[in-house]
Every structure is written in C-alpha cells, then in structure tokens.
Amino acid sequence: RVNDRLGLVVFAGEAYTQCPLTLDYGVFLDFLKDVRIAEEDWDGTAIGTAIATAVNRLRDSDARSKGIVLLTDGLNNRGEVDPVTAARAAEAVGVRIYTIGAGSEGEILRRVDGGLFGPRNVRVRVEIDEETLRKVADLTGGRYFRATSEEKLESIYAEIGEMEKTEIKTRDYVNYTELFGLLLWSG
C-alpha cells in the first residue's frame, strides 16, 4: 500500500492493537514481525472482538475508504462480541471488511505434547466458519476469500489492494520567476 494508514490488530482468545494506524510502513512491518503464536492459556479465536477492536480504531478516521482485512484460521470460539454483531457496527460507521479463511482443506498434522512419550503429531480437522466469514463480508460490502497456500494468500492481498483504490485529484502549482530579461539586456 502507498499513502494508506495501516494498523494491526492481533487476536487469539482476546484481541488487542499491536500497531495503531500509521503511515510508517517500517514500524508497521516491525510490529508484524513481532507477532507470535498465542500460548495455550490464551488460545482461541475471538473474531468478533478483533473486528470490534479494529472498527473502534477506524470509526473516527476521516478517510474516504475504510477497510479491514480479517485473516483467520478458525472458528469464533472466544470473546464477548459475536462476529455478525461486530460486522453490523462496522457497516454503521462505513467500514468494509474483507475476510480470509486461511488453511488447507481437510486435515492437518498438529504437534501436541505427548506426556510420557514426548511431543507427537496428530491429525486435526481444519475448521473455518466460512458461513460466518461470508456473512461478515457481505454485510459490510466486502468479500470472502479462502487461502489454501502462501501463493494464494499473496494473490488475495493483491486482489484486495486493487479493489480498495480511491481516486485522488490533485492540482499542481508552480512558482516561477521570469529571467529572460537578463539575457535580453545582454543581447
């Protein structure tokens, strides 16, 4: 993005602002690099709370276009705010939400503590609440995407970037001084 203020809200069992809205993309990327997987006691997916936190950051913005890109790999199973309720609040203040369900189809191997025999891999079904994510996007004029690979996620971000363009009209003024008189005199 160029000339857009970006912010970052991270969420697991709760949601918080990792980086407030900024034009300093270097700082934004540093905050993004600092994001870590939640510890087990803070685990969960508070999608509604994350949306509400992001909307709260955007509601007073005077930008023409306000958008949220919600990237999740799970179901809303934590938090005090329902995702659809949060989406209605976003719609009320003119915030569009693009939702992305990230993860492969079917089952994945997840590493778990094995107790006596140490860590082991177990098959876990990938559960993404696509119906809710579609509803959140539709309510706000956004769109739902499914990312099953890193390449697909990159193309989704590029597509969202193309959809979220706002035309800006500018006027250029030039101050100049006539110097031809000096050359005319010498001639």
Secondary structure, DSSP 4 states (H G I P E B T S, - for coil): --S--EEEEEESSSEEEEEEEES-HHHHHHHHHT--PPPGGG-S--HHHHHHHHHHHHTT---S-EEEEEEESS---SSSS-HHHHHHHHHHTTEEEEEEEES-SSEEEEEE--GGG--EEEEEE----HHHHHHHHHHHT--EEEE-SHHHHHHHHHHHHHHT---------------HHHHHHH-
